[in-house]
Amino acid sequence: MNSKVLCIVVGCAATICALSAEQTESSKALGQIKALTGNWRGTFQWTGGRNDSGSMNATYYVTGNGSAVVENLINDSTPVMTSVYHLDGRDLRMTHFCGAQNQPRLKARRIDLDHGAIDFEFVDATNLRSPDAPHVRGLGIRLIDANHLTLTFLFQSGSVESREEISLKRTETRPS
């Protein structure tokens, strides 16, 4: 994150400094993700190597003294996937704690907040048994409006690709 420091010398020994942080696209995008705080309800649809559909709920909350957002995706009252969004310098990052019991780490490759789009690409993964083991390879977030959101997870299992599209609607007013 770029920042500017302005220092003014007052008298012989006193110095007053002010730090002015410039917002990056990544920090603005994290701000939009923070605005998702609350409970959501919707559906999921698998296509590709896997075909399935059903209901999906989600909760979002801010943690780490405002530095991260936790997303819990819930199926049948059980959290099945958790993602944590945060900044790493000028980059927006996401770690996905997958139902496949691995932890892909992704970085935003495209942020277009004018169109509500944030696209993440795979960087690496922890606990991945092999490169062919099932894991998340990408994520597309579409912030449709303050109360509607679509997540599209891209999965890879060997040479088979699947997509899971999750459409969510806010179920309660965002806490103030």
C-alpha positions as CSV (number, residue, x, y, z in Angstrom):
1,M,0.0,0.0,0.0
2,N,1.4,3.4,-0.9
3,S,1.5,6.0,1.8
4,K,2.8,9.5,2.2
5,V,4.4,10.9,5.3
6,L,4.4,14.6,5.9
7,C,6.7,15.8,8.6
8,I,6.8,19.4,10.0
9,V,9.6,20.6,12.2
10,V,8.3,22.7,15.1
11,G,11.0,24.6,17.0
12,C,14.3,22.9,17.4
13,A,13.3,19.4,18.6
14,A,9.7,18.7,18.0
15,T,8.5,17.0,14.8
16,I,4.9,16.4,13.8
17,C,4.3,13.6,11.3
18,A,1.0,12.7,9.6
19,L,0.5,9.5,7.6
20,S,-1.8,9.6,4.7
21,A,-2.6,6.3,3.2
22,E,-3.7,6.0,-0.5
23,Q,-6.4,3.4,-1.1
24,T,-5.5,0.8,-3.6
25,E,-7.9,-1.2,-5.7
26,S,-7.3,-4.1,-3.4
27,S,-8.1,-2.2,-0.2
28,K,-11.3,-0.8,-1.9
29,A,-12.2,-4.4,-2.8
30,L,-11.6,-5.6,0.7
31,G,-13.9,-2.8,1.8
32,Q,-16.6,-4.1,-0.5
33,I,-16.2,-7.6,0.9
34,K,-16.4,-6.2,4.5
35,A,-19.8,-4.7,3.5
36,L,-21.1,-8.3,3.1
37,T,-21.1,-8.7,6.9
38,G,-24.2,-10.6,7.9
39,N,-26.3,-13.7,7.0
40,W,-27.1,-14.8,3.5
41,R,-29.3,-17.5,1.9
42,G,-29.3,-19.0,-1.5
43,T,-28.6,-21.9,-3.8
44,F,-25.6,-23.7,-5.4
45,Q,-25.3,-25.4,-8.8
46,W,-22.4,-27.6,-9.8
47,T,-21.5,-28.1,-13.5
48,G,-18.7,-29.8,-15.3
49,G,-17.3,-33.0,-13.8
50,R,-19.8,-32.9,-11.0
51,N,-23.6,-32.1,-11.3
52,D,-25.5,-31.3,-8.2
53,S,-27.7,-28.5,-6.8
54,G,-29.3,-27.4,-3.5
55,S,-29.5,-24.7,-0.9
56,M,-26.5,-22.9,0.6
57,N,-26.3,-20.3,3.3
58,A,-23.4,-18.0,4.2
59,T,-22.2,-15.8,7.0
60,Y,-19.7,-13.0,6.7
61,Y,-17.9,-11.3,9.6
62,V,-14.8,-9.1,10.0
63,T,-12.0,-10.2,12.3
64,G,-8.3,-9.4,13.0
65,N,-9.0,-5.8,14.1
66,G,-10.6,-5.1,10.7
67,S,-7.8,-6.7,8.6
68,A,-9.7,-9.8,7.4
69,V,-13.2,-11.0,6.4
70,V,-14.3,-14.6,7.1
71,E,-16.8,-16.2,4.8
72,N,-18.5,-19.4,6.1
73,L,-20.5,-21.4,3.4
74,I,-23.1,-23.5,5.2
75,N,-25.0,-26.5,3.8
76,D,-27.6,-28.2,6.0
77,S,-26.6,-26.1,9.1
78,T,-22.9,-27.3,8.8
79,P,-20.1,-25.1,7.6
80,V,-18.6,-26.9,4.6
81,M,-16.1,-24.3,3.4
82,T,-14.5,-21.2,4.9
83,S,-12.6,-18.5,3.1
84,V,-10.6,-15.7,4.6
85,Y,-10.0,-12.5,2.6
86,H,-7.2,-10.1,3.5
87,L,-4.5,-7.8,2.1
88,D,-0.9,-8.8,1.5
89,G,0.8,-5.5,0.7
90,R,-0.9,-4.2,-2.4
91,D,-2.5,-7.6,-3.2
92,L,-6.0,-8.9,-2.2
93,R,-5.6,-12.5,-1.1
94,M,-7.9,-15.3,-0.1
95,T,-7.2,-18.6,1.7
96,H,-9.9,-21.2,1.2
97,F,-10.4,-23.9,3.8
98,C,-12.0,-26.5,1.5
99,G,-14.3,-29.4,2.2
100,A,-11.6,-31.4,0.3
101,Q,-9.4,-30.7,3.4
102,N,-6.8,-28.6,1.6
103,Q,-6.2,-24.9,1.7
104,P,-5.7,-23.2,-1.7
105,R,-4.3,-19.7,-1.5
106,L,-5.5,-17.3,-4.2
107,K,-4.7,-13.7,-5.3
108,A,-7.0,-11.2,-7.0
109,R,-5.9,-11.0,-10.6
110,R,-8.7,-8.6,-11.7
111,I,-10.6,-6.1,-9.6
112,D,-13.3,-4.1,-11.4
113,L,-15.5,-2.5,-8.7
114,D,-17.4,-0.4,-11.3
115,H,-18.9,-3.8,-12.4
116,G,-18.8,-5.5,-9.0
117,A,-16.2,-8.1,-10.2
118,I,-13.3,-9.6,-8.3
119,D,-11.5,-12.6,-9.8
120,F,-9.0,-14.7,-8.0
121,E,-6.4,-17.1,-9.3
122,F,-4.5,-20.0,-7.7
123,V,-1.1,-19.2,-6.2
124,D,-0.5,-22.4,-4.2
125,A,-2.0,-24.7,-1.6
126,T,-1.2,-26.3,1.7
127,N,-2.2,-29.9,2.5
128,L,-2.6,-30.8,-1.2
129,R,-1.9,-34.5,-1.4
130,S,-0.8,-34.3,-5.1
131,P,-1.2,-31.7,-7.9
132,D,-4.1,-33.9,-9.3
133,A,-6.0,-33.9,-5.9
134,P,-9.3,-32.0,-6.0
135,H,-8.9,-28.3,-5.1
136,V,-10.1,-24.8,-5.9
137,R,-8.2,-23.2,-8.8
138,G,-10.1,-19.9,-9.0
139,L,-12.9,-17.8,-7.7
140,G,-15.1,-15.1,-9.3
141,I,-17.1,-12.8,-7.0
142,R,-19.9,-10.7,-8.5
143,L,-21.3,-8.0,-6.2
144,I,-24.6,-7.5,-7.9
145,D,-25.9,-5.0,-5.4
146,A,-25.9,-4.6,-1.6
147,N,-28.2,-7.6,-1.1
148,H,-27.2,-10.0,-4.0
149,L,-24.0,-11.8,-4.6
150,T,-22.7,-14.6,-6.8
151,L,-19.6,-16.7,-6.1
152,T,-18.2,-19.0,-8.8
153,F,-15.6,-21.5,-7.5
154,L,-13.5,-23.2,-10.1
155,F,-12.4,-26.7,-9.1
156,Q,-9.8,-29.0,-10.6
157,S,-9.5,-32.7,-10.0
158,G,-6.9,-34.2,-12.3
159,S,-7.9,-33.1,-15.8
160,V,-11.6,-32.7,-14.8
161,E,-12.8,-29.1,-14.2
162,S,-16.0,-28.3,-12.3
163,R,-17.7,-25.0,-11.4
164,E,-19.8,-24.4,-8.3
165,E,-22.0,-21.2,-8.7
166,I,-23.5,-20.0,-5.4
167,S,-26.2,-17.3,-5.7
168,L,-26.9,-15.5,-2.4
169,K,-29.3,-13.0,-1.1
170,R,-28.9,-11.1,2.2
171,T,-31.4,-12.3,4.8
172,E,-31.0,-9.5,7.3
173,T,-30.0,-5.9,7.4
174,R,-26.3,-5.4,7.8
175,P,-25.2,-4.6,11.4
176,S,-24.1,-1.0,11.9
